Amino acid sequence: MRVVVYGLWHLGSVTAACTAAGGHHIIGLDADEKVIADLNHGKAPIREPGLDDMIARQIAAGNLQFTTDARFALSDAEVLWVCFDTPVTEQDEADVDFLNQRLDAVADYLRPGMLVLISSQVPVGFTASLARRWQGKDLRFAYSPENLRLGTAIEAFTKPQRVVIGSTDANDQRQVSQLFSGYCNEFLTMSIESAEMSKHALNAFFAMSIAFANELARLCEVVGAGARDVARALKSEARIGPRAYLSPGGAFAGGTLARDVRFLMGFGREYHVDTSLMSAIVASNDVHKKWSADRVKCLLTGAADPVVAVLGLVYKVGTSTLRRSASVELCRQLDEAGMKVQAFDPAVGELPADLQKSIELCGSLEQALAGADVAVVATPWPQFLKIQADDLVRLMRRPNVVDPAWSMPGNIASDPRIAYFATGRNVDGK
C-alpha cells in the first residue's frame, strides 16, 4: 500500500519506519527541512531505541523515503496517515489549531478517494469536523488512536494487544487493518467518535490509577503501612490484575495523560456534565509533583550551602527529550529554594539556555554525586542502579537518597549508613 505519513516527530517517525518494515511503501512528509534531511540519513528527530537502525534499513530496502514536497508525496498515495504529535501547552491543553494548520497546508494535494487516517492526539469530534471542512473533496476518513510509549515505541507498534479502528465502513476498516498486517490480529472496530473517546478514556484511567496509588502511598507513609505491600495486594486481586498502574512512584508528567484528562474536563464544561473525578485526578497529581522537592527540603532544613545531585533529566529512560520532564521541574524548584543542583544524564550533553543558570550539568555520575547532601533518582537510567552503597558514602557529603520510584537496589535501601526515602516507604523500610 502507498502511504504518506504526515508529521515526523516521535509518533510519525516510528509509524513510518514500522509500517515500511511491514512491507508498505511509505513516504514521510513534514515541512521541517532539517528533520527531513536527518531522517533521509537515518537519524530520527528524537531518541528511541532501535529507531535509527530501522529507518536506515527501510531506506536501503527502498520501502521508505522522506520529503517536504506535499505535491510529490501525495501524487499517488492511497492513504494520508496523520501522525503529528499534537503540541501540549504548559497548562496541558492540546494545541489543535497547530494540527488544523498543518492539514490545511496539504488540502489542495489530496486525491479523490483517498483515505485520511488520523492517529494524532485529538479531541472527540475532530475527525468529523475535518470531514465537514473538506466536504466536496471525495475523501474517506478513519481514526486509529496511537498507543506508543517513549523508550519502547517500536515494541508497542509491532506487538500491540489490539488496534482500535474508528470507522463504520467495512472497506475502510479493512484498509486500516492492512497497515498493521503481520503485527496484529485483533482489531476493535467502532464509530470514529467512540475511537476518539477510547483514547481519552484509556489515558484518563491510567492517570487516575497513578494518582490513586500515589495518594494512597502518602497515607501509607504516615500510618505505618508499606505502599508496595498494599500495591501487591491490589494487583493480586483478579478484578484488578498484575499490570495495573498501582505502584507508588512519581507523579505523571509529560502532558500525555494530563492532556486527555483535560479533554474530558473540557467536554464536561461544554456540555454541562459534572466531571468531579477528572478534576480530582489533576489536583491529586499536582500535590504529588512536590513529593521529591518536599523530601529534599525537609532533609536540608538549616543546612549551609546545600547541594543536591539530581540523577537523570530526561522525560523517560530511553529518550532524549527534556520537554515537560518532571526532573527538570524538580531542578527548578530546588534552585528556587536556594540549593545548588548538580545533575547528570547520559542522554544530555548540553542544557538549553534557560536551564543553564539553575542546573550545573555534570559529565559523569560521580561528578554529580561529589559533595552532595542529597541524591534524587529522578530518571532511573540502568547505570544509576549499579552504584554501590560504598560509593555513595565515599562521594557524598551526606548520604541521603530520595528515590520516588523505588528504583535503587535493596542493598542501598537497607544500608544503615544511608538515609533512603521512597514514595510510600514506611519507617520499617517497607
C-alpha positions as CSV (number, residue, x, y, z in Angstrom):
1,M,0.0,0.0,0.0
2,R,1.2,3.5,-0.8
3,V,1.0,5.6,2.3
4,V,2.1,9.1,3.3
5,V,2.8,9.5,7.0
6,Y,2.4,13.2,7.7
7,G,4.1,14.7,10.8
8,L,7.5,13.2,11.6
9,W,8.4,13.6,15.3
10,H,8.0,10.7,17.6
11,L,4.7,9.2,16.5
12,G,5.3,9.8,12.9
13,S,8.9,8.6,12.6
14,V,8.0,5.4,14.5
15,T,4.9,4.8,12.4
16,A,6.7,5.4,9.1
17,A,9.6,3.1,10.0
18,C,7.4,0.3,11.4
19,T,4.8,0.4,8.6
20,A,7.6,0.3,6.0
21,A,9.1,-2.7,7.8
22,G,5.7,-4.3,7.4
23,G,6.0,-4.2,3.7
24,H,4.3,-1.0,2.6
25,H,5.7,1.8,0.5
26,I,6.0,4.8,2.9
27,I,6.7,8.5,2.2
28,G,7.3,10.5,5.3
29,L,6.1,14.1,4.9
30,D,7.0,17.1,7.1
31,A,7.6,20.8,6.5
32,D,10.8,20.9,8.7
33,E,13.7,20.6,6.3
34,K,16.2,19.7,9.0
35,V,14.1,16.9,10.3
36,I,13.7,15.5,6.7
37,A,17.4,15.8,6.0
38,D,18.3,13.9,9.2
39,L,15.7,11.2,8.5
40,N,17.0,10.7,5.0
41,H,20.4,10.0,6.6
42,G,18.8,7.5,9.1
43,K,18.6,9.8,12.1
44,A,15.3,10.2,13.9
45,P,14.3,13.6,15.4
46,I,14.0,12.1,18.9
47,R,15.9,9.3,20.6
48,E,14.1,6.0,20.5
49,P,15.9,2.7,20.9
50,G,16.3,0.9,17.6
51,L,14.6,3.6,15.5
52,D,17.6,4.9,13.7
53,D,18.6,1.4,12.6
54,M,15.1,0.6,11.4
55,I,14.8,3.8,9.4
56,A,18.2,3.2,7.7
57,R,17.3,-0.4,6.8
58,Q,14.0,0.6,5.3
59,I,15.5,3.4,3.3
60,A,18.1,1.0,2.0
61,A,15.4,-1.5,1.1
62,G,13.5,1.1,-0.9
63,N,10.4,1.0,1.3
64,L,10.9,4.4,3.0
65,Q,11.7,7.9,1.9
66,F,11.2,11.4,3.3
67,T,10.3,14.7,1.7
68,T,9.0,18.2,2.4
69,D,7.2,18.2,-1.0
70,A,3.5,17.6,-0.4
71,R,2.6,17.6,-4.1
72,F,5.1,14.9,-4.8
73,A,4.3,12.8,-1.7
74,L,0.5,12.8,-2.3
75,S,0.5,12.4,-6.0
76,D,-0.3,8.7,-6.0
77,A,-0.9,7.9,-2.3
78,E,-3.8,5.7,-1.1
79,V,-3.6,6.8,2.5
80,L,-2.7,10.1,4.3
81,W,-1.8,9.0,7.8
82,V,-1.8,12.0,10.1
83,C,0.8,11.4,12.8
84,F,1.7,14.8,14.3
85,D,2.5,14.8,18.0
86,T,-0.1,17.4,18.9
87,P,1.6,20.1,21.0
88,V,0.5,20.5,24.6
89,T,0.7,23.8,26.5
90,E,2.1,24.2,30.0
91,Q,-1.5,24.0,31.1
92,D,-1.8,20.6,29.5
93,E,-4.2,21.9,26.8
94,A,-3.8,20.4,23.3
95,D,-3.0,22.9,20.5
96,V,-5.5,21.6,18.0
97,D,-5.0,24.8,15.8
98,F,-1.5,23.6,15.1
99,L,-2.9,20.4,13.6
100,N,-5.5,22.2,11.6
101,Q,-2.9,24.5,10.1
102,R,-0.7,21.5,9.0
103,L,-3.7,19.8,7.5
104,D,-4.8,22.9,5.6
105,A,-1.3,23.1,4.1
106,V,-1.8,19.9,2.2
107,A,-5.5,20.1,1.4
108,D,-5.0,21.1,-2.2
109,Y,-2.9,18.0,-3.0
110,L,-5.3,15.3,-1.8
111,R,-6.6,12.9,-4.4
112,P,-10.3,11.9,-4.6
113,G,-11.0,8.6,-2.9
114,M,-8.0,8.8,-0.6
115,L,-8.4,7.6,3.0
116,V,-7.4,10.1,5.6
117,L,-6.4,8.2,8.7
118,I,-5.8,10.2,11.9
119,S,-3.7,8.9,14.8
120,S,-2.7,12.3,16.3
121,Q,-4.0,13.1,19.7
122,V,-7.2,15.0,19.0
123,P,-10.5,15.7,20.9
124,V,-13.7,13.8,20.2
125,G,-15.3,15.3,17.1
126,F,-12.1,16.4,15.4
127,T,-12.3,13.9,12.6
128,A,-15.9,14.7,11.9
129,S,-15.2,18.4,11.8
130,L,-12.3,17.8,9.4
131,A,-14.6,15.8,7.1
132,R,-17.1,18.7,7.1
133,R,-14.3,21.2,6.4
134,W,-13.1,19.1,3.5
135,Q,-16.6,18.2,2.2
136,G,-16.6,18.0,-1.6
137,K,-13.1,16.6,-1.9
138,D,-14.5,13.0,-2.1
139,L,-12.3,11.7,0.8
140,R,-12.8,8.9,3.3
141,F,-12.0,9.3,7.0
142,A,-11.0,7.0,9.8
143,Y,-9.4,7.3,13.3
144,S,-7.0,4.9,15.0
145,P,-5.5,6.1,18.3
146,E,-1.8,5.8,18.8
147,N,-0.6,3.6,21.6
148,L,3.1,4.3,21.7
149,R,5.3,4.8,24.7
150,L,8.6,6.7,24.7
151,G,11.5,4.2,25.0
152,T,9.5,1.2,23.9
153,A,7.7,2.6,20.9
154,I,8.8,0.0,18.3
155,E,7.7,-2.9,20.5
156,A,4.4,-1.1,21.2
157,F,3.7,-0.7,17.5
158,T,4.9,-4.1,16.3
159,K,3.4,-6.1,19.2
160,P,0.1,-4.4,20.0
161,Q,-2.5,-6.3,22.1
162,R,-5.2,-4.9,19.8
163,V,-5.7,-2.0,17.4
164,V,-8.7,0.3,17.6
165,I,-10.2,1.4,14.3
166,G,-12.8,4.2,14.2
167,S,-14.8,3.7,11.0
168,T,-18.2,2.2,10.2
169,D,-17.2,1.4,6.6
170,A,-16.1,-2.2,6.1
171,N,-13.7,-1.3,3.3
172,D,-12.0,1.4,5.3
173,Q,-11.7,-0.9,8.3
174,R,-10.1,-3.5,6.0
175,Q,-7.6,-0.9,4.6
176,V,-6.6,0.3,8.0
177,S,-6.1,-3.2,9.3
178,Q,-3.8,-4.0,6.4
179,L,-1.4,-1.3,7.6
180,F,-0.9,-3.4,10.7
181,S,-0.6,-6.7,8.8
182,G,1.9,-9.0,10.4
183,Y,1.8,-7.1,13.7
184,C,-1.8,-7.6,14.9
185,N,-4.7,-10.0,14.6
186,E,-7.2,-8.4,16.9
187,F,-9.0,-5.2,15.7
188,L,-11.7,-3.4,17.6
189,T,-14.0,-1.6,15.2
190,M,-16.3,1.2,16.3
191,S,-17.5,4.6,15.3
192,I,-14.9,7.4,14.8
193,E,-16.2,9.2,17.9
194,S,-16.0,6.1,20.0
195,A,-12.4,5.5,18.9
196,E,-11.5,9.1,19.7
197,M,-13.1,8.8,23.1
198,S,-11.4,5.5,23.8
199,K,-8.0,7.3,23.7
200,H,-9.2,9.9,26.2
201,A,-10.7,7.2,28.4
202,L,-7.6,5.0,28.4
203,N,-5.2,7.8,29.4
204,A,-7.6,9.2,31.9
205,F,-7.8,5.7,33.5
206,F,-4.0,5.4,33.7
207,A,-3.8,8.9,35.2
208,M,-6.5,8.0,37.8
209,S,-4.6,4.8,38.7
210,I,-1.3,6.7,39.2
211,A,-2.9,9.4,41.2
212,F,-4.7,6.9,43.4
213,A,-1.6,4.8,44.0
214,N,0.5,7.9,45.0
215,E,-2.2,9.4,47.2
216,L,-2.5,6.1,48.9
217,A,1.3,5.9,49.3
218,R,1.4,9.3,51.0
219,L,-1.2,7.9,53.5
220,C,0.9,4.8,54.0
221,E,3.9,6.9,54.9
222,V,2.1,8.5,57.9
223,V,0.1,5.5,59.2
224,G,3.0,3.0,59.1
225,A,1.8,0.9,56.2
226,G,4.0,-0.3,53.3
227,A,2.7,1.1,49.9
228,R,4.4,-1.6,47.8
229,D,2.8,-4.3,50.0
230,V,-0.6,-2.6,49.5
231,A,0.0,-2.4,45.8
232,R,0.9,-6.1,45.7
233,A,-2.3,-7.0,47.5
234,L,-4.3,-4.9,45.0
235,K,-2.6,-6.4,41.9
236,S,-3.2,-10.0,43.2
237,E,-6.9,-9.3,43.1
238,A,-8.4,-10.9,39.9
239,R,-10.6,-7.9,39.3
240,I,-7.6,-5.6,39.1
241,G,-4.6,-7.6,37.8
242,P,-0.8,-7.6,38.0
243,R,-0.2,-5.0,35.2
244,A,-2.4,-2.3,36.8
245,Y,-0.8,1.2,37.2
246,L,-0.8,0.9,41.0
247,S,2.8,1.0,42.0
248,P,3.9,4.0,44.2
249,G,6.2,6.4,42.4
250,G,6.4,9.8,40.8
251,A,3.6,12.0,39.5
252,F,2.6,11.5,35.9
253,A,4.2,14.1,33.7
254,G,4.9,15.0,30.1
255,G,1.4,16.2,29.2
256,T,0.1,13.0,27.5
257,L,-2.1,11.7,30.3
258,A,-3.0,15.1,31.6
259,R,-4.0,16.2,28.1
260,D,-6.7,13.6,27.9
261,V,-8.0,14.3,31.4
262,R,-8.2,18.0,30.3
263,F,-10.1,17.0,27.2
264,L,-12.7,15.2,29.3
265,M,-12.9,18.1,31.7
266,G,-13.4,20.5,28.7
267,F,-16.3,18.3,27.4
268,G,-17.9,18.5,30.8
269,R,-17.8,22.3,30.8
270,E,-19.0,22.5,27.2
271,Y,-21.9,20.1,27.7
272,H,-22.7,20.8,31.4
273,V,-21.6,17.4,32.7
274,D,-20.1,17.3,36.2
275,T,-16.5,15.8,35.9
276,S,-15.5,16.0,39.6
277,L,-13.4,12.8,39.3
278,M,-11.3,14.2,36.5
279,S,-10.7,17.4,38.4
280,A,-9.7,15.4,41.4
281,I,-7.1,13.5,39.4
282,V,-5.4,16.7,38.3
283,A,-5.5,18.1,41.8
284,S,-4.1,15.0,43.4
285,N,-1.3,14.7,40.9
286,D,-0.4,18.4,41.3
287,V,0.1,17.7,45.1
288,H,2.3,14.7,44.3
289,K,4.5,16.6,42.0
290,K,6.0,18.3,45.1
291,W,6.9,15.0,46.8
292,S,10.6,14.8,45.9
293,A,11.2,18.5,46.5
294,D,9.4,18.4,49.8
295,R,11.6,15.5,51.0
296,V,14.8,17.2,49.9
297,K,13.8,20.5,51.6
298,C,12.9,18.6,54.8
299,L,16.3,16.9,54.8
300,L,18.2,20.1,54.2
301,T,16.4,22.4,56.6
302,G,19.1,24.6,58.1
303,A,21.9,23.1,56.0
304,A,24.7,25.5,54.9
305,D,25.3,25.7,51.2
306,P,23.1,22.7,50.4
307,V,24.0,20.6,47.3
308,V,21.6,18.2,45.6
309,A,22.6,15.6,43.0
310,V,19.8,15.1,40.5
311,L,20.3,11.8,38.6
312,G,18.5,11.9,35.3
313,L,17.0,14.8,33.5
314,V,15.1,13.5,30.5
315,Y,11.3,12.8,30.5
316,K,11.8,9.0,30.4
317,V,14.6,6.4,30.2
318,G,15.5,5.6,26.6
319,T,14.6,9.1,25.3
320,S,16.4,12.4,24.9
321,T,13.6,14.9,25.4
322,L,13.6,17.4,28.3
323,R,10.2,18.9,27.4
324,R,7.7,18.5,30.3
325,S,10.2,16.5,32.3
326,A,9.4,16.1,36.0
327,S,13.1,16.1,36.7
328,V,13.7,19.5,35.1
329,E,10.8,20.9,37.1
330,L,12.3,19.4,40.3
331,C,15.6,21.1,39.5
332,R,13.8,24.5,39.1
333,Q,12.1,24.0,42.4
334,L,15.3,23.2,44.2
335,D,17.2,26.1,42.6
336,E,14.4,28.5,43.6
337,A,14.8,27.2,47.2
338,G,18.4,28.3,47.2
339,M,20.0,24.8,46.6
340,K,22.9,24.1,44.2
341,V,21.8,21.5,41.7
342,Q,24.4,19.1,40.2
343,A,22.8,16.9,37.5
344,F,23.9,14.1,35.3
345,D,22.0,12.3,32.5
346,P,23.7,10.0,29.9
347,A,21.4,11.3,27.1
348,V,22.0,15.0,27.8
349,G,25.2,16.6,26.5
350,E,24.1,20.2,26.7
351,L,21.4,22.1,28.5
352,P,19.1,24.6,26.9
353,A,20.0,28.2,27.7
354,D,17.0,28.7,30.0
355,L,18.3,25.9,32.3
356,Q,22.0,26.7,32.4
357,K,21.7,29.1,35.3
358,S,19.7,26.8,37.6
359,I,21.4,23.4,36.8
360,E,25.1,22.5,36.7
361,L,25.4,19.7,34.2
362,C,28.0,17.2,35.1
363,G,29.9,14.9,32.9
364,S,29.6,11.8,35.0
365,L,27.5,10.2,37.7
366,E,30.5,10.5,40.1
367,Q,30.9,14.2,39.5
368,A,27.2,14.8,40.2
369,L,27.4,13.0,43.5
370,A,30.6,14.6,44.7
371,G,29.9,16.7,47.8
372,A,26.1,16.3,47.6
373,D,23.9,16.3,50.6
374,V,21.0,14.5,48.9
375,A,20.8,12.4,45.7
376,V,17.5,12.3,43.9
377,V,17.0,9.4,41.4
378,A,14.8,11.4,39.0
379,T,15.1,9.3,35.8
380,P,16.3,5.8,36.7
381,W,18.8,5.0,34.0
382,P,20.3,1.5,34.4
383,Q,23.8,2.7,35.1
384,F,22.4,4.6,38.1
385,L,21.1,1.4,39.6
386,K,24.6,-0.2,39.6
387,I,26.1,2.3,42.0
388,Q,27.2,0.8,45.3
389,A,26.5,1.9,48.8
390,D,30.2,2.4,49.5
391,D,30.4,4.8,46.5
392,L,27.5,6.9,47.8
393,V,29.1,7.1,51.3
394,R,32.5,8.0,49.8
395,L,31.4,10.6,47.3
396,M,28.5,12.4,49.1
397,R,28.9,14.9,51.9
398,R,25.8,13.3,53.5
399,P,24.4,10.0,52.0
400,N,20.7,10.8,51.7
401,V,18.9,9.2,48.8
402,V,15.4,10.3,47.6
403,D,14.1,7.6,45.1
404,P,10.4,8.2,44.4
405,A,10.1,5.1,42.1
406,W,11.9,2.6,44.3
407,S,14.5,2.1,41.6
408,M,17.7,1.7,43.6
409,P,18.8,-1.9,44.6
410,G,17.8,-3.2,48.0
411,N,21.3,-3.1,49.4
412,I,21.3,0.7,49.3
413,A,17.8,0.9,50.7
414,S,18.8,-1.3,53.6
415,D,22.3,0.1,54.3
416,P,22.3,1.7,57.8
417,R,24.8,4.4,56.6
418,I,22.3,5.7,54.1
419,A,19.0,7.6,54.7
420,Y,16.8,6.2,52.0
421,F,13.3,7.7,51.1
422,A,10.9,6.3,48.5
423,T,7.2,7.0,47.9
424,G,5.1,5.2,50.4
425,R,8.0,3.7,52.3
426,N,7.2,3.5,56.0
427,V,9.6,3.7,58.9
428,D,10.3,0.0,58.8
429,G,11.6,0.3,55.2
430,K,8.6,-1.5,53.6
